């Protein structure tokens, strides 16, 4: 129907069209990947500072963190592009739903907050990942790696049914799965 109203129709519906563009999978994140280098360097540097404060032997070189001389790259997507775009998209939706899209102060505050939270979360994630990676590498070298497995159990129940009624069966199934895994999968050498 926009094409029937021409330019006035586009002006009237600019925000829904923006949300459709942002919510549709496209190549925009891939096109801006080469321009994320400053963000990658910033996250690598802050993660290095935090790891130093935690007492982990590290050094940083551009976008690489070296944890005990093992390189860990802060890749473009480790810089949190998807999380950043999702945060901005949800912020725009919330601003529209609450009728605050015209309030420039709120728009700037919420978009700035979304960017800050996204970047901070990715700094924390990129600080912890090398630590976990190093611990796993050491365990692998000593042949002491702890095996693990994720199990999902689907239990059919009525819509709006009581979870309390299903709890005993869920616990029983979980214990049975654990016993089976311990006997058949996690065999101690």
Buried (B, 14 or more C-beta within 10 A) or exposed (E): EEEEEEEEEEEEBEEEEEBEEBEEEEEEBEEEBEEBEEBBBBBBBBBBBBBEEEEBEBBBEEBBBBBEEEEBEBEBBBBBBEBBBBBBBEBBBBBBEEEBBEEEEBBEEBBEEBBEBBBEBBBBBBBBBBBEBBEEBEEEEEEEEEEEEEEEEEEEEEEEEEEEEBEEEEEEBEEEEEEEBEEEEEEEE
